[in-house]
Amino acid sequence: MTSTIEPTRHGSSIGQPLTRRDGPLKVKGQARFAADNLPPGTLHAALCVAKIARGRVKSLDVAAAEAHPGVVKVMTPENAPKLAKDPDLKDVPFTFRIDVLQNDHVRYANQPIAVVIAQTLEAATEGARLLAPTYEEETPRIGLDSGEVFTPDSVGVGAPAEQVDGDVEAGLAAAAKTFTGTYETPAQYHNAMEPHAAVASWDGDKLSLFMPTQGLAIAQGRLGALFGIKPTDIHIESPYLGGGFGSKGVPAGPQVLACMAAKLVGKPVKLVPTRSQMYGPMGHRGPTRQTLRLGADGAGKLTALDHHILTASSSFDDFFEPAGRVTTTLYASQATAIRHEAVRLDTGTPLFMRAPGEASGSVAIESALDELAFDLNMDPLEFRLANYAEVEPFSGKPFSSKALRECYARGAQAFGWAGRPLKPRQTRDKDGFLVGTGMGTATFPALIFEGMARAEIRADGSGTVEIGALDMGQGAWTALAQIAADGLGLGMEALTFRMGSSDLPNAGIAGGSGHTATAGNAIHAAAKDVIDQLTALAVNDQASPLFGAGNAGVTAAGGRLTRRDDPSRSESFADILTRAGKAAVEGKGKAGADPAAQNSYAMHAHGAVFAEVKVDPDLGQVRVSRLVGAFAAGRIINPHLVRSQYYGGMIWGLSFALHERAEMDPRTGRFLNDNLAEYHVPVNADIPPMEAILVAEEDSVVNALGVKGVGEIGITGTAGAIANAVWHATGVRVRDIPITLDKLLG
C-alpha cells in the first residue's frame, strides 16, 4: 500500500530529533507522488486556458485539435459531463466556487476553458494550442483602485470584518506622539514544487484518485457532492505532497476536470497543470493596502491602534485576506479598532496561503510600530516590551501559555541586539555596504480540528496505527509515528504506521498549523484506548504480575506494562494477549477542540525574529546577512523537524519582504510573470545563515499533548524584521512590499 511506512530500526520517543522516515524513499525516488502513477491505459490531458480576464469564449477550433494525431477527445462546455451540483454552490466546509466547463463565461485569466485528452502529453499540449480560442472581451477590473469598495460580511473563515475596543479617536487625541502610515502588500501566488496533479479513473460510479490534498475527507465530500455519489465511493491516495501551504486544502478546478475527463472517455486520465497555469485557479494571497494610525503616551504606552485594511476578492466568491486578525492579539493598547474593506476584481479567488492574514498584517503592524518607536526615541524591542499584552487584547482572556518575553530575551542575546544604534545609516561593513538590523514579533493561533485514528497491538508484540493524515514535507510521517510509538509504549522498530489514504480514519485538514495537534491527539487517544484495554486484561488477571494494580498504577514502555509502585513487576504485551487468548487489541481515538478551554483561554504560539541586512549604497541591492528566530510553541515532538519548519517559515518571510509579487497587465488582466523566471522566489544563494531557537513552553490547556503548530509562525515575524532592518541600514522606509532596489533609489 502506498500509504504505509514499515517498521524501522530507530528508537522512538517524543522529543527525539529523529530524521525523516520517508527520507530514504524520497532520496531513492521511491516515494510516489500523484503524477508518478500511471494506471494501465492512462490518457494524458492538457488544459486550454483563457487569455482574457473577463468576457466569454466565442469559439474553439475543436476540429483542428481532434484532427491532431494522438488526440482522443476535446472536452468543452458543449460535451463536458454535467455535474450533480452547481460548482458555484458551497456544499462542504472550506470549499469555494470553481470553473469546470459548465458554461462559456470567463472570470479571470488562466481560467480553464477546455481540456484536450490524448495518448501522450505532447499530443494533448499541441491539441490545446490548436484550439485557438476567440473571445468576446470585457474591460477587466485589476488592482485595488479598480472596484467599488464595500465592507464584507466576514474575512478569512468567518472572522468579523470590523472589531472595536475603546475610543480610538480619543486615544489619538490624548497621545504624546502619533503616527500614520500606509503599507501595501501584493498578490502572491502559490508555487509549490508539485502542481495540483490528478490521476483519475472510474469504475461505474466509483472514483479512484491519485491526488495531492491537504484534506482527504474534505476532498471526498466536495467531489461526492459534485458528481452525485457517496463520498465513501471515492478513494484518494495522497501519501506524499510536494508542498501545499493552503492551496491544496480543497480540490482545485483542474483536479475536478481530470475526474470529468476520465468520465467522458471511460479511461484513466492524468492531468498536471503547467507552472503558468498555477496562476489563477489554484488560489493566491490577496493584495492589501493597510493604513495604521498609532498613538502613544510619553512612556511609550499605546493609547490608540487603528488598523484599516483594503483587500480584494474575485468577482464571484468571498474569501477576504484577514490581515487585521494579527492586531487582535499582538499588543496592548488603550483603544484598538480593526476594519476590513474590499473590492471585487477579475482574478481567481484568493484563498489560504501560508499564514493567511497574519503574514500580510504583521509586516504592516511591525513596520508601523518601529516607525513610532523611532519618533519616541525608543529602542524597538523596548517599545514592544512596553506594550506587551499580558492578556489577549479584545477578548481579555488569559493566554494558555505565553513565553514571548523569553523569546525576546533569548533571540536578542543570540543576535547581539544590545547596543544597536537607534538612528539609521550608522553602520557599514568592511566593503562599504550599509548594515542595518531589525526585529519583528511572531505569532500564530494554536488550532486544532476534528480528527480520528485507529491503533492496534498484536499478540506478537507489534503495533499498527492508521490515520488519514498528510505529509506536505513538514515531517508528519516521522512526528506522528513518534507520537504513535510513544502512546503505544513501543519502539519504532515494532510499529507499522499508515497514513495518506482516504480509507483510513479521517484526520481532518493539514492546514492552519494544526495538523500535528489534530492527528497527534487523535493518535494519542487511540493509543490510550489500546493501553487501557491491555491494562484491564492484566490487572484483572490473577496470573499476571500486574494483578490488582489498577489502570492508574501501570505505565507502558518498551512493549511492556509496568507497575508504577514496583518497577520489578511487569509483563509484555505479547504475554498479556496470549494468556487472554486474543490475537490483538484495537483502539480508536478522536481529537477536537475543547469548547470550555477555548472559551476561557487564548491559545497562540509566539516568537521573535531578528534580521541583519546589507545594502549596496550605490545600487540599492539588499541581501539579508543573518536571521535569528526564537519561538515558543508548546511541547516539541521532534526538534529537528521543528527547526526545519521554522527555517522554512523564515525563508518565506524573506521572500515576502524582498521577492514575491504577481504582476498583471491592468489593461488585459493577463499575468506578466506567471513563471519562476520572473515571479521571484528565493534560492539557496539568497538565504543567509539562520538560527532557530526553541524556547521551552509547557501548556496543559491547549490540548492533551500540549503541542502548538510551527509551520506558519516563522513568516509573521520575519518579513517585518527585514523591512525594519532595511530602513535601519538606509534611512529609507519602503512601505510598498516587496522591497526592491528601485524603491530604495527612487
Helices and strands as residue ranges (DSSP letters): E 4-5, H 23-27, G 34-36, E 43-49, E 55-59, H 62-67, E 71-75, E 105-106, E 112-118, H 121-130, E 134-137, E 154-155, E 159-160, E 162-165, H 168-174, E 177-185, E 188-189, E 198-203, E 206-210, H 216-227, G 231-233, E 234-237, H 253-265, E 269-271, G 276-278, E 284-285, E 288-296, E 302-314, G 325-328, E 336-345, H 358-375, H 380-386, H 404-415, E 427-428, E 434-445, E 451-458, E 463-466, H 476-488, G 492-494, E 495-498, H 515-539, G 551-553, E 554-557, E 560-563, E 570-572, H 573-580, E 584-591, H 595-600, E 604-615, E 622-632, H 639-658, G 684-686, E 690-694, H 713-730, H 741-745
